[in-house]
Amino acid sequence: MVDVTIPSPGESITEVTLGTWRKSDGEWVEKDELLNEIDSDKATLELLAPAAGALKVVVKSGTEQKVGTLVAKIDDSAARPSGASAPVTKGAEKVAEPPKAAPSKSTPPAKAKVIETKPSEAPSRASGVARKMAAERGIDLGTVEGTGPSGRVMKADIEGFAQSEGAAGADAPAGARGSRGVRREKMTRLRQKVAERLVQAQRTAAMLTTFNEADMSEVIRLRTEHKEAFEKAHGVGLGFMGFFVSACVSALQKYPRANAFIVGDEIEYHDYADIGVAVGTERGLVVPVLRNTERMGLADIERELKSLAVRARDGKLSVDEMTGGTFTISNGGVYGSLMSTPILNPPQSAILGMHAIKKRAVEDPHRPGAVAIRPMMYLALSYDHRIIDGAEAVGFLVHVKDCLENPGRLLLGV
């Protein structure tokens, strides 16, 4: 028998939630085949079979388990069923599996890796939310075309399929047809952790928000004029977030307490700017961190942003990639938000909120007294008043505004 145990997703994580078993008790599994998905408060990992054999489930799905807990066993001495898939072959020759080690008291732990999609298997190429919705609505995942990374079926795909095919009609459970039923579902560990940290920020910080607005005309003009050349030269698109990250780096260097933490009765300053960018995913809010942004040019920022965003939405971020930021940017504008008050990400002292760009009538900066229609964005800076004074917060936001309205100053470093 080979033990299947809960691997550690990261140094600070001691407890995880065991997802749905992909194989039934007694069913044959191949080595490295997906058995389960482990959900922690930082990331989702796959639990892979450490050996081929007959699976014996020890712990049921949906339970909270400690790292290292035995959750299943694999009988590697069991005979392979005639209907089971054969080992991988190379050309005409069979690739022999490595010889099985003699059973011992110390058995190898289950392998874990960050989630990867497998388009050939319908359940594993769908997100957890999509699988649950499909089950509730009686939808066969194999008939749904996924629009996520590597063809992964997402929540929006299920919703679109249900609307276009009428799958939410007669085949759906009664509770999905507008009944007054009530249901409860357990919060994911990630959602629990986010809730805990948001409440912590509200209770421990003297949080205040200051607002301003930025004329995005120049940034839009630069993007429109140079986006093709930029992508050709650097292999990545030119987005708005790169300008905001650069503007915040400049402001953090001028107002270092916005980049500092309160530790006991001391202020911990940072000579680097590790900026977290909040990303909404089906599992909840995650904040991947761009390290040492003070050393990055616009192209470097855009490349790293794209890489982190793709891995965030596909559940492939590591724990290290989501910890240790010194400042955060939240973009509610992608959802249409016009104005909001972002909540601090402890132990950070400040967070910038971006919002939707809307054309509004404002005074023309080139013709005093005249009115012009400009693409405007409201900016919000929430900050910890214990460490940042109001004048500093306002100065920080004005500096960001000036950088966006005069993006040439970012290139000049002023």
KESE-691634 format. One record per residue (C-alpha): x, y, z; residue number from 1; residue in one letter. Coordinates in steps of 0.05 Angstrom, whole numbers, plus 5000, padded with zeros to 4 digits. Each point is the difference from the previous one (the first is absolute). Layout:
BEGIN
((X, Y, Z), NUM, 'a')
...
END
This chain:
BEGIN
((5000, 5000, 5000), 1, 'm')
((5024, 5070, 4983), 2, 'v')
((4975, 5057, 5044), 3, 'd')
((4968, 5062, 4970), 4, 'v')
((5010, 5059, 5047), 5, 't')
((4984, 5074, 4999), 6, 'i')
((5062, 5036, 4973), 7, 'p')
((5019, 5069, 5025), 8, 's')
((4977, 5057, 4954), 9, 'p')
((5047, 5049, 5034), 10, 'g')
((5040, 5015, 5063), 11, 'e')
((4945, 5038, 5037), 12, 's')
((4943, 4953, 4983), 13, 'i')
((4982, 4944, 5049), 14, 't')
((4928, 4983, 4981), 15, 'e')
((4965, 4990, 4933), 16, 'v')
((4932, 4979, 4972), 17, 't')
((4997, 4934, 4964), 18, 'l')
((4961, 5006, 4935), 19, 'g')
((4959, 4949, 4961), 20, 't')
((5032, 4932, 4987), 21, 'w')
((5008, 4990, 4925), 22, 'r')
((5003, 4924, 5008), 23, 'k')
((4953, 4955, 5039), 24, 's')
((5021, 4954, 5057), 25, 'd')
((5031, 4937, 4970), 26, 'g')
((5009, 5030, 4931), 27, 'e')
((5066, 4991, 4962), 28, 'w')
((5045, 5061, 4995), 29, 'v')
((5064, 5012, 4961), 30, 'e')
((5063, 5031, 5029), 31, 'k')
((4996, 5077, 4999), 32, 'd')
((4925, 4998, 4984), 33, 'e')
((4959, 5056, 5031), 34, 'l')
((4965, 4975, 5064), 35, 'l')
((4975, 5064, 5033), 36, 'n')
((5008, 5075, 5004), 37, 'e')
((5024, 5030, 5066), 38, 'i')
((4974, 5069, 5017), 39, 'd')
((5041, 5044, 5047), 40, 's')
((4993, 5073, 5020), 41, 'd')
((5055, 5018, 4950), 42, 'k')
((4997, 4953, 4940), 43, 'a')
((4968, 4937, 4971), 44, 't')
((5044, 4939, 4989), 45, 'l')
((4990, 4934, 4966), 46, 'e')
((5007, 4935, 5039), 47, 'l')
((5032, 4949, 4953), 48, 'l')
((5005, 4925, 5007), 49, 'a')
((5070, 4981, 5024), 50, 'p')
((4993, 4930, 4969), 51, 'a')
((4954, 4959, 4956), 52, 'a')
((4951, 4954, 5034), 53, 'g')
((4931, 4993, 5032), 54, 'a')
((4978, 5062, 5038), 55, 'l')
((4974, 4995, 5071), 56, 'k')
((4969, 5065, 5024), 57, 'v')
((5013, 5013, 5074), 58, 'v')
((4973, 5071, 5009), 59, 'v')
((4936, 5026, 4967), 60, 'k')
((4995, 5061, 4956), 61, 's')
((4989, 5071, 5025), 62, 'g')
((5034, 4990, 5068), 63, 't')
((5052, 5043, 5034), 64, 'e')
((5066, 4963, 5007), 65, 'q')
((5069, 5014, 5028), 66, 'k')
((5061, 4998, 4956), 67, 'v')
((5030, 4930, 5001), 68, 'g')
((4933, 4965, 5015), 69, 't')
((4989, 4932, 4968), 70, 'l')
((4940, 5008, 4953), 71, 'v')
((5005, 4938, 4956), 72, 'a')
((5040, 4938, 4985), 73, 'k')
((5019, 4968, 4934), 74, 'i')
((5007, 4924, 4996), 75, 'd')
((5059, 4995, 4952), 76, 'd')
((4997, 4924, 5003), 77, 's')
((4930, 4997, 4970), 78, 'a')
((4992, 4971, 4931), 79, 'a')
((4986, 5050, 4945), 80, 'r')
((4928, 4992, 4975), 81, 'p')
((4992, 4980, 4927), 82, 's')
((4962, 5065, 4985), 83, 'g')
((5052, 5045, 5032), 84, 'a')
((5043, 5043, 4955), 85, 's')
((5068, 4971, 4985), 86, 'a')
((5065, 5035, 5020), 87, 'p')
((5026, 5053, 4951), 88, 'v')
((5036, 4970, 4940), 89, 't')
((5054, 5030, 4958), 90, 'k')
((4997, 4978, 4927), 91, 'g')
((4990, 4925, 5000), 92, 'a')
((5036, 4989, 5065), 93, 'e')
((4966, 5003, 5068), 94, 'k')
((5033, 5048, 5049), 95, 'v')
((5009, 4958, 5061), 96, 'a')
((4978, 5028, 5066), 97, 'e')
((5056, 5005, 5052), 98, 'p')
((5004, 4939, 5045), 99, 'p')
((4956, 5005, 5061), 100, 'k')
((5038, 5010, 5064), 101, 'a')
((4989, 4950, 5055), 102, 'a')
((4947, 5022, 5049), 103, 'p')
((5029, 5037, 5059), 104, 's')
((4978, 5041, 5059), 105, 'k')
((5020, 5063, 4963), 106, 's')
((4959, 5007, 4936), 107, 't')
((5008, 5057, 4950), 108, 'p')
((4951, 5058, 5009), 109, 'p')
((4952, 5018, 4946), 110, 'a')
((5027, 5048, 4948), 111, 'k')
((4970, 5069, 4995), 112, 'a')
((5005, 5051, 4946), 113, 'k')
((4966, 5064, 4983), 114, 'v')
((4936, 4988, 4960), 115, 'i')
((5009, 4984, 4927), 116, 'e')
((4943, 4988, 4953), 117, 't')
((4990, 4934, 4963), 118, 'k')
((4953, 5013, 4941), 119, 'p')
((4992, 4925, 4987), 120, 's')
((4964, 4990, 5066), 121, 'e')
((4936, 5040, 5008), 122, 'a')
((5000, 5005, 5077), 123, 'p')
((5072, 5023, 5006), 124, 's')
((4995, 5052, 4945), 125, 'r')
((4945, 5038, 5037), 126, 'a')
((5006, 5046, 5059), 127, 's')
((4969, 4978, 5066), 128, 'g')
((4944, 5052, 4994), 129, 'v')
((4985, 4978, 4929), 130, 'a')
((4996, 4926, 5020), 131, 'r')
((4952, 5016, 5057), 132, 'k')
((4955, 5043, 4955), 133, 'm')
((5000, 4946, 4946), 134, 'a')
((4980, 4947, 5051), 135, 'a')
((4944, 5044, 5027), 136, 'e')
((4972, 5014, 4931), 137, 'r')
((5009, 4931, 4971), 138, 'g')
((5051, 5022, 4948), 139, 'i')
((5050, 4952, 4970), 140, 'd')
((5067, 5034, 5005), 141, 'l')
((5024, 4962, 4939), 142, 'g')
((4951, 5040, 4957), 143, 't')
((5023, 5068, 5024), 144, 'v')
((5054, 5038, 4963), 145, 'e')
((5048, 5032, 5049), 146, 'g')
((5027, 5070, 4990), 147, 't')
((5050, 4999, 5058), 148, 'g')
((5074, 4985, 4994), 149, 'p')
((5014, 4934, 4964), 150, 's')
((4926, 4992, 4986), 151, 'g')
((4981, 5000, 5074), 152, 'r')
((4924, 5006, 5010), 153, 'v')
((4984, 5060, 5043), 154, 'm')
((4938, 5025, 5036), 155, 'k')
((4982, 5047, 4943), 156, 'a')
((5002, 4941, 4951), 157, 'd')
((4949, 4962, 5041), 158, 'i')
((4955, 5061, 5005), 159, 'e')
((5004, 5013, 4925), 160, 'g')
((4987, 4927, 4984), 161, 'f')
((4939, 4998, 5046), 162, 'a')
((4970, 5062, 4966), 163, 'q')
((5013, 4978, 4929), 164, 's')
((4981, 4927, 5006), 165, 'e')
((4944, 5006, 5052), 166, 'g')
((5038, 4953, 5045), 167, 'a')
((4972, 5035, 5061), 168, 'a')
((4929, 4979, 4980), 169, 'g')
((4968, 4932, 5009), 170, 'a')
((5065, 4964, 5015), 171, 'd')
((5020, 5047, 5056), 172, 'a')
((4983, 4986, 5073), 173, 'p')
((4938, 5034, 5028), 174, 'a')
((5044, 5048, 5040), 175, 'g')
((5030, 5027, 4936), 176, 'a')
((4933, 5019, 4969), 177, 'r')
((4983, 5059, 5044), 178, 'g')
((4974, 4964, 5062), 179, 's')
((5007, 5030, 5069), 180, 'r')
((5049, 4948, 5022), 181, 'g')
((5058, 5018, 5046), 182, 'v')
((5069, 4969, 4997), 183, 'r')
((5065, 5008, 5036), 184, 'r')
((5070, 4985, 4977), 185, 'e')
((5064, 5002, 5039), 186, 'k')
((5046, 5058, 4986), 187, 'm')
((5065, 4982, 4967), 188, 't')
((5062, 5008, 5043), 189, 'r')
((5023, 5056, 4954), 190, 'l')
((4933, 5037, 5011), 191, 'r')
((5006, 4989, 5075), 192, 'q')
((5071, 5028, 5000), 193, 'k')
((4980, 5061, 4959), 194, 'v')
((4941, 5013, 5048), 195, 'a')
((5046, 4994, 5060), 196, 'e')
((5051, 5048, 4973), 197, 'r')
((4948, 5052, 4979), 198, 'l')
((4970, 5000, 5069), 199, 'v')
((5069, 5004, 5031), 200, 'q')
((5015, 5062, 4958), 201, 'a')
((4936, 5033, 5023), 202, 'q')
((5014, 4985, 5073), 203, 'r')
((5074, 5016, 5005), 204, 't')
((5012, 5058, 4953), 205, 'a')
((4976, 5073, 5004), 206, 'a')
((4978, 4995, 4928), 207, 'm')
((4982, 5061, 4959), 208, 'l')
((4990, 5012, 4926), 209, 't')
((5017, 5061, 4958), 210, 't')
((4976, 5010, 4928), 211, 'f')
((5023, 5035, 4937), 212, 'n')
((4990, 4993, 4925), 213, 'e')
((5047, 4993, 4942), 214, 'a')
((4993, 5021, 4928), 215, 'd')
((5020, 4937, 4961), 216, 'm')
((5007, 5035, 4933), 217, 's')
((5075, 4996, 4995), 218, 'e')
((5005, 4927, 5022), 219, 'v')
((4946, 4982, 4950), 220, 'i')
((5036, 5039, 4945), 221, 'r')
((5066, 4966, 5015), 222, 'l')
((4968, 4931, 5000), 223, 'r')
((4964, 5013, 4934), 224, 't')
((5061, 5029, 4966), 225, 'e')
((5051, 4949, 5023), 226, 'h')
((4964, 4936, 5018), 227, 'k')
((5018, 4963, 4936), 228, 'e')
((5073, 5020, 5002), 229, 'a')
((5003, 4985, 5075), 230, 'f')
((4971, 4930, 4991), 231, 'e')
((5046, 4986, 4941), 232, 'k')
((5062, 5023, 5039), 233, 'a')
((4984, 4968, 5067), 234, 'h')
((4952, 4942, 4984), 235, 'g')
((4946, 5025, 5047), 236, 'v')
((4941, 5047, 4996), 237, 'g')
((5002, 5070, 5030), 238, 'l')
((4946, 5006, 5052), 239, 'g')
((4978, 5052, 5051), 240, 'f')
((5026, 4962, 5061), 241, 'm')
((5073, 5009, 4980), 242, 'g')
((4991, 5076, 5003), 243, 'f')
((4967, 4995, 5068), 244, 'f')
((5053, 4955, 5029), 245, 'v')
((5055, 5047, 4975), 246, 's')
((4963, 5061, 5028), 247, 'a')
((4992, 4966, 5068), 248, 'c')
((5074, 4981, 5002), 249, 'v')
((5017, 5073, 4988), 250, 's')
((4952, 5022, 5055), 251, 'a')
((5025, 4947, 5049), 252, 'l')
((5071, 5026, 4992), 253, 'q')
((4977, 5071, 5015), 254, 'k')
((4954, 4978, 5058), 255, 'y')
((5035, 4940, 5031), 256, 'p')
((4951, 4992, 5058), 257, 'r')
((4948, 4976, 4950), 258, 'a')
((5048, 4943, 4988), 259, 'n')
((5012, 4985, 5074), 260, 'a')
((4970, 4956, 5054), 261, 'f')
((4985, 5012, 5074), 262, 'i')
((5036, 4946, 5040), 263, 'v')
((4986, 5008, 5075), 264, 'g')
((5022, 5070, 5017), 265, 'd')
((5046, 5006, 4940), 266, 'e')
((4992, 5018, 4926), 267, 'i')
((5032, 4951, 4952), 268, 'e')
((5022, 5035, 4936), 269, 'y')
((5014, 4963, 4935), 270, 'h')
((5052, 5021, 4949), 271, 'd')
((4964, 4957, 4948), 272, 'y')
((4929, 5004, 4972), 273, 'a')
((4965, 4932, 4996), 274, 'd')
((4932, 5018, 4971), 275, 'i')
((4941, 4953, 5006), 276, 'g')
((4947, 5003, 4945), 277, 'v')
((4932, 4975, 5022), 278, 'a')
((4970, 4949, 4951), 279, 'v')
((4929, 4973, 5004), 280, 'g')
((4995, 4925, 4986), 281, 't')
((4946, 4948, 5006), 282, 'e')
((5031, 4977, 5066), 283, 'r')
((5000, 5071, 5028), 284, 'g')
((5047, 5059, 5004), 285, 'l')
((5074, 4987, 4993), 286, 'v')
((5056, 5051, 5001), 287, 'v')
((5062, 4978, 4962), 288, 'p')
((5062, 5042, 5014), 289, 'v')
((5048, 5034, 4951), 290, 'l')
((5068, 4999, 5033), 291, 'r')
((5049, 5059, 4997), 292, 'n')
((4957, 5042, 4954), 293, 't')
((5047, 5058, 5013), 294, 'e')
((5049, 4965, 4953), 295, 'r')
((4950, 4986, 4945), 296, 'm')
((4985, 5036, 4936), 297, 'g')
((4930, 5003, 4970), 298, 'l')
((5012, 4938, 4957), 299, 'a')
((5026, 4960, 5059), 300, 'd')
((4939, 5019, 5041), 301, 'i')
((4951, 4981, 4944), 302, 'e')
((5034, 4933, 4989), 303, 'r')
((4998, 4982, 5074), 304, 'e')
((4929, 5024, 5007), 305, 'l')
((4976, 4956, 4942), 306, 'k')
((5036, 4939, 5027), 307, 's')
((4972, 5009, 5071), 308, 'l')
((4929, 5015, 4976), 309, 'a')
((4997, 4938, 4956), 310, 'v')
((5026, 4955, 5056), 311, 'r')
((4953, 5032, 5050), 312, 'a')
((4938, 4986, 4958), 313, 'r')
((5024, 4929, 4986), 314, 'd')
((5016, 4985, 5073), 315, 'g')
((5075, 4993, 4987), 316, 'k')
((5027, 5052, 5047), 317, 'l')
((5048, 4977, 5054), 318, 's')
((4994, 5022, 5072), 319, 'v')
((5064, 5041, 4995), 320, 'd')
((4971, 5039, 4941), 321, 'e')
((4942, 5024, 5043), 322, 'm')
((5036, 5021, 5063), 323, 't')
((5046, 5056, 5022), 324, 'g')
((4973, 5061, 4962), 325, 'g')
((5014, 5070, 5027), 326, 't')
((4944, 5037, 4962), 327, 'f')
((4938, 4978, 4961), 328, 't')
((4961, 5024, 4939), 329, 'i')
((4927, 4980, 4991), 330, 's')
((4965, 5010, 4933), 331, 'n')
((4925, 5002, 5011), 332, 'g')
((4994, 5035, 4934), 333, 'g')
((5003, 4935, 4961), 334, 'v')
((4932, 4983, 5032), 335, 'y')
((4971, 5069, 4985), 336, 'g')
((5011, 5031, 5069), 337, 's')
((4999, 5076, 4997), 338, 'l')
((5024, 5012, 5072), 339, 'm')
((5016, 4958, 5061), 340, 's')
((5040, 4999, 5064), 341, 't')
((5050, 4942, 4997), 342, 'p')
((5017, 4964, 5065), 343, 'i')
((5072, 4994, 5023), 344, 'l')
((5039, 4935, 4990), 345, 'n')
((5033, 4990, 5069), 346, 'p')
((5054, 5015, 5020), 347, 'p')
((5005, 5050, 4942), 348, 'q')
((4985, 5073, 5014), 349, 's')
((4969, 5021, 4934), 350, 'a')
((4961, 4975, 4940), 351, 'i')
((4981, 5035, 4935), 352, 'l')
((4932, 4990, 4967), 353, 'g')
((4992, 5008, 4925), 354, 'm')
((4932, 5009, 4969), 355, 'h')
((4963, 5003, 4934), 356, 'a')
((5020, 5052, 4949), 357, 'i')
((4941, 5045, 4982), 358, 'k')
((4997, 5060, 4954), 359, 'k')
((4979, 5061, 5040), 360, 'r')
((4997, 5075, 4990), 361, 'a')
((5059, 5032, 5035), 362, 'v')
((5040, 5064, 4994), 363, 'e')
((5047, 4998, 4941), 364, 'd')
((5071, 5003, 5028), 365, 'p')
((5024, 5034, 4936), 366, 'h')
((4945, 5052, 4999), 367, 'r')
((4984, 5026, 5069), 368, 'p')
((4926, 5013, 5009), 369, 'g')
((4981, 4956, 4941), 370, 'a')
((4965, 4933, 5008), 371, 'v')
((5023, 4936, 4965), 372, 'a')
((4978, 4928, 5000), 373, 'i')
((5056, 4957, 5029), 374, 'r')
((5008, 4926, 5019), 375, 'p')
((5003, 5005, 5075), 376, 'm')
((5014, 4949, 5055), 377, 'm')
((4986, 5007, 5074), 378, 'y')
((5058, 4978, 5043), 379, 'l')
((4995, 4979, 5073), 380, 'a')
((5056, 4991, 5051), 381, 'l')
((4982, 4964, 5064), 382, 's')
((5053, 5007, 5053), 383, 'y')
((5016, 4987, 5073), 384, 'd')
((4996, 5067, 5035), 385, 'h')
((5044, 4973, 5057), 386, 'r')
((5061, 5004, 4955), 387, 'i')
((4979, 5044, 4941), 388, 'i')
((4977, 5072, 5011), 389, 'd')
((4945, 5030, 4958), 390, 'g')
((5047, 5047, 4964), 391, 'a')
((5045, 4942, 4980), 392, 'e')
((4940, 4960, 4974), 393, 'a')
((4975, 5058, 4959), 394, 'v')
((5070, 5013, 4974), 395, 'g')
((5009, 4927, 4981), 396, 'f')
((4935, 5000, 4960), 397, 'l')
((5015, 5066, 4966), 398, 'v')
((5068, 4973, 4980), 399, 'h')
((4967, 4938, 4969), 400, 'v')
((4951, 5045, 4965), 401, 'k')
((5056, 5044, 4972), 402, 'd')
((5038, 4939, 4975), 403, 'c')
((4939, 4975, 4963), 404, 'l')
((4983, 5067, 4970), 405, 'e')
((5073, 5012, 4981), 406, 'n')
((5027, 4929, 4987), 407, 'p')
((5064, 5030, 4973), 408, 'g')
((5022, 5013, 5071), 409, 'r')
((5002, 4925, 5013), 410, 'l')
((5051, 4993, 4945), 411, 'l')
((5040, 5058, 5028), 412, 'l')
((4994, 4975, 5072), 413, 'g')
((4972, 5065, 5028), 414, 'v')
END
